[in-house]
Amino acid sequence: MTKSYDKAIALFRDKYVSLTEQGVKISSKDSHWLNLWKVIDKVLKVITFGRMNSFLKEFTTTFGKNIDFPYGWRPYMATERSYVVLCHEEVHVNQYLKLGLGNAKIGMLVMGFLYLFVFLPVVGAWFRYYFEREAYLEGIKAWKRLGYNSVIDNYVDTLAEPSYVWAWPFKRSIKKWFEKELRK
């Protein structure tokens, strides 16, 4: 094992414990709501013309205070990426709480509406871009804490391509925003 891996696992455990102590449930998509996840998976495949075909197996999703890792994931399987993803998803938990004025369930309604319907549901979904860029910024910072520095382009591609239904297809502006925020 590398120093980076050992550090990531220690940070993952600390973050996992901290979040669960705050009432956040961390599990995998096959542990509950499986039918909901399957429906979302099918919808994403349809609206992206089959290009988003890894929702169940590769993407972690947060609803309120529930963080659901990909199908089959378990905490003992944590990796460096698991730590980074948990940092990203913690941002979403905090966004739900903020939008719900402390109530994650109300925040789910507000964020869900903004995330899915304002301004456009496909291509140019500004709020989806806004919420995800904040979370990906934390992901970039988490990678930096582990000693990795060149990950911005991966996140730019993710936000501008089918993974988020082309939430903000303007790669240069996404990259500029990340670079500006990381200089702060």
C-alpha positions in Angstrom: 0.0 0.0 0.0 1.1 3.6 -0.7 1.2 6.5 1.8 -1.5 8.1 -0.2 -3.7 5.0 0.1 -3.1 4.7 3.8 -3.8 8.4 4.3 -7.0 8.2 2.2 -8.3 5.2 4.2 -7.7 7.0 7.5 -9.4 10.2 6.2 -12.3 8.1 4.8 -12.9 6.4 8.2 -12.8 9.8 9.9 -15.2 11.3 7.4 -17.5 8.2 7.5 -17.7 8.3 11.3 -18.3 12.1 11.4 -21.1 11.9 8.8 -22.8 8.9 10.5 -22.6 10.7 13.8 -24.5 13.6 12.1 -27.3 11.2 11.1 -26.1 10.6 7.5 -26.8 7.1 6.3 -24.0 5.8 4.0 -24.8 2.6 2.0 -24.9 1.3 -1.5 -27.6 1.5 -4.1 -28.4 -2.2 -3.7 -29.2 -1.9 0.0 -32.4 0.2 -0.4 -34.5 2.0 -3.0 -33.2 -0.4 -5.7 -36.3 0.1 -7.8 -35.9 3.8 -7.7 -32.3 3.5 -8.7 -33.2 1.2 -11.6 -35.8 3.7 -12.9 -33.3 6.6 -12.7 -30.8 4.5 -14.5 -33.2 3.8 -17.3 -34.3 7.4 -17.6 -30.7 8.5 -17.8 -30.0 6.0 -20.5 -32.9 7.3 -22.5 -32.3 11.1 -22.2 -28.5 10.6 -23.0 -29.2 8.3 -25.9 -27.4 5.5 -24.1 -24.3 7.4 -23.2 -24.9 7.5 -19.5 -24.9 3.8 -18.9 -23.0 3.5 -15.6 -25.3 5.1 -13.0 -25.9 2.0 -10.9 -22.3 0.7 -11.0 -20.1 3.8 -11.0 -22.0 6.8 -9.5 -22.6 7.7 -5.9 -25.9 9.6 -5.3 -27.1 11.7 -2.4 -30.7 12.3 -1.4 -31.0 14.4 1.7 -29.0 12.7 4.4 -28.6 9.4 2.4 -25.4 8.8 0.5 -25.6 5.8 -1.7 -22.4 4.4 -3.3 -22.6 2.3 -6.5 -24.3 -1.1 -6.5 -22.3 -3.7 -4.5 -20.1 -1.2 -2.7 -19.3 -1.7 1.0 -17.3 0.4 3.5 -14.6 -2.2 3.8 -14.0 -1.7 0.0 -13.0 1.9 0.5 -10.2 3.3 -1.7 -8.7 6.8 -2.3 -11.6 7.5 -4.7 -14.1 6.5 -1.9 -12.6 9.2 0.3 -12.8 11.8 -2.5 -16.4 10.8 -3.3 -17.4 11.0 0.3 -16.1 14.6 0.5 -18.0 15.4 -2.7 -21.2 13.9 -1.3 -20.9 15.7 2.0 -21.2 19.0 0.1 -24.5 17.7 -1.3 -25.8 16.8 2.2 -24.9 20.4 3.3 -26.6 21.8 0.3 -29.8 19.9 1.1 -29.6 21.2 4.7 -29.0 24.8 3.6 -31.8 24.8 1.1 -34.2 23.2 3.6 -33.2 25.7 6.3 -31.8 22.8 8.3 -34.3 20.2 7.2 -32.8 17.8 4.6 -36.2 16.6 3.5 -37.4 20.1 2.6 -34.0 20.7 1.0 -34.6 17.6 -1.2 -37.7 19.2 -2.6 -36.1 22.6 -3.3 -32.8 21.1 -4.6 -34.6 18.5 -6.7 -36.8 21.1 -8.4 -33.8 23.4 -9.1 -31.5 20.5 -10.1 -33.9 18.9 -12.5 -36.0 21.7 -14.0 -34.4 25.2 -13.8 -33.4 26.4 -16.4 -33.3 23.5 -18.8 -33.5 19.8 -17.8 -31.0 18.9 -20.5 -28.0 20.9 -21.7 -27.5 24.1 -19.8 -29.0 23.1 -16.5 -27.5 25.9 -14.5 -28.5 24.7 -11.0 -27.3 21.2 -11.7 -24.0 22.7 -12.8 -23.9 25.0 -9.8 -24.6 22.2 -7.2 -22.2 19.8 -8.8 -19.3 22.2 -9.4 -19.3 23.1 -5.6 -19.1 19.4 -4.8 -16.5 18.7 -7.4 -14.4 21.6 -6.1 -14.3 19.8 -2.8 -13.4 16.6 -4.7 -10.4 18.4 -6.3 -9.3 19.6 -2.9 -9.6 16.1 -1.5 -7.4 14.7 -4.3 -4.9 17.5 -3.5 -4.8 16.5 0.2 -3.8 13.0 -1.1 -1.0 14.5 -3.2 -2.7 14.5 -6.6 -2.7 17.8 -8.5 -3.9 17.3 -12.1 -7.5 16.2 -11.8 -9.4 19.4 -12.9 -9.8 18.2 -16.5 -11.6 15.0 -15.5 -14.1 17.1 -13.6 -14.5 19.6 -16.4 -15.3 16.7 -18.8 -17.7 15.1 -16.3 -19.8 18.3 -15.9 -19.8 19.1 -19.6 -20.7 15.6 -20.9 -23.5 13.0 -20.5 -22.7 12.1 -16.9 -24.7 15.1 -15.8 -26.8 15.3 -19.0 -24.6 18.1 -20.3 -25.3 20.3 -17.3 -23.0 23.0 -18.6 -21.3 22.2 -21.9 -18.9 25.2 -21.7 -15.6 23.5 -20.8 -13.5 26.6 -20.8 -15.8 28.4 -18.3 -15.9 25.4 -16.0 -12.1 25.1 -16.0 -11.7 28.8 -15.3 -14.1 28.7 -12.4 -12.3 25.7 -10.8 -8.9 27.4 -11.3 -10.2 30.7 -9.8 -11.7 29.0 -6.8 -8.5 26.9 -6.1 -6.4 30.1 -6.0 -8.5 31.5 -3.1 
